[in-house]
Amino acid sequence: MTAVRGTVRRVVSLVPSLTETVAVTAPGLLVGATDWCSHPAGLDVARVGGTKNPDVAAITALRPDLVLANEEENRAPDLDALRAAGLDVLVTEIRTLDQAFRELERVLAACGAPARPRWLVEAEEAWAAVEPVGPVASGGPVGPIGAAGPPGATGAVGLPGSAGAVGLPGSTGAVGSLRSVASAGPRGPVTGVVPRGPVTGVVPPGPVTAVVPIWRRPWMVLGCDTFAGDLLARLGVRNLYDDHPERYPRLPLDELRAARPDLVVLPDEPYRFTRDDGPEAFPGTAAALVDGRMLTWYGPSLAEAPRVLSRALRAAHR
């Protein structure tokens, strides 16, 4: 664990989930955040660039007592530059829900905030009470994105020209956060259920299998060892590529279709899948449009994520 020198009164966060965590738990502590940090709404702090291309000079000028980072979201050279500037940097690693809970407590304790705020207790209780999603009917409807709210209120809005990750064309970042490849522009929740064509059969009782695209052109999906994959597993949905050697593999669409998933799970970030953009690529397969923030963020949203995600998944095969 990073040793923090003295009392922490000023924090810069380079991780949207951790930005929301600190802002909600210890208001007034946060002095800087990335351009991707969209929650909580109305956050009024200095912006210090992207998760993959933070402005080291701007961060240093804010004189933070602690900089919060993540091994997937942020690049090691940037964190090394911050340390070289004399700043304390706490780097988290979050690839499972249990790990998220531990790391959130560690972050809050380092900030001098309550290590177990009410929202964190509620999140643990909510996930402990999860009931897995049942079998899926092939060729079912498209389920709605689960979270309600104003347009653009969920997830991180992508910035044109931001440094990318996960190896997308033109990206300059290393394999890392899903959010770094987000599509630009605001978006609202999809609330309709769209018929998907003829039902071709009913999957017998058993685990619900899924393919989880995070991008198209090229198609990329959740692979092994991901936080989002762990959440889906707890909800009773098994990612068919959870044993792939890569965390976010690029795979041809024909291969994804040939995997014959019970369900295709389409989050609205980093790629903004909608009922008109994504489901049509998987004819005859039930599609669940889910709130990307609920699936990929590890912060206060964890308290409502089980309900929101379960609702969207169940809507896809009701």
JOSUL-V587642 format. One record per backbone hydrogen bond with DSSP energy under -0.5 kcal/mol. CO is the residue of the C=O (numbers start at 0). NH is the residue of the N-H. If there is no record, write none. Layout:
BEGIN
CO;NH
CO;NH
END
This chain:
BEGIN
1;3
2;4
3;5
6;8
9;64
9;65
10;30
10;31
11;67
12;33
14;18
15;19
16;20
17;21
18;22
19;23
20;24
21;25
25;28
28;10
30;45
31;12
32;47
33;36
35;37
39;42
42;44
45;32
47;54
48;34
50;74
52;49
53;55
54;58
55;59
56;60
57;61
58;61
58;63
59;62
65;11
66;89
67;13
68;91
69;73
71;176
74;78
75;79
76;80
77;81
78;82
79;83
80;84
81;86
82;85
87;66
88;90
89;68
89;91
91;70
95;99
96;100
97;101
98;102
99;103
100;104
101;105
102;106
103;107
104;108
105;109
106;110
107;112
108;111
113;116
116;119
116;120
117;121
118;122
119;123
120;124
121;125
122;126
123;127
124;128
126;129
135;202
136;139
140;142
140;286
141;193
142;288
149;152
157;159
157;184
158;161
163;172
164;167
167;170
173;165
177;180
178;181
182;157
186;151
188;190
189;144
191;193
193;141
195;283
200;137
206;208
207;237
208;261
208;262
209;239
210;212
210;264
211;221
212;266
213;270
214;219
218;250
219;213
219;214
225;229
226;230
227;231
228;232
229;233
230;234
231;236
232;235
234;132
235;207
235;237
236;238
237;209
238;241
240;243
245;223
246;222
248;220
248;250
251;254
251;255
252;256
253;257
254;258
256;259
261;285
262;210
262;264
263;265
263;287
264;266
265;289
266;272
269;182
270;272
273;276
273;278
276;273
277;280
278;281
281;284
283;138
285;263
286;142
286;288
287;265
287;289
289;267
289;291
290;294
291;295
292;296
296;298
298;301
299;302
300;303
300;304
301;305
303;307
304;308
305;309
306;310
307;311
308;312
309;313
310;314
311;315
312;315
313;316
314;317
END
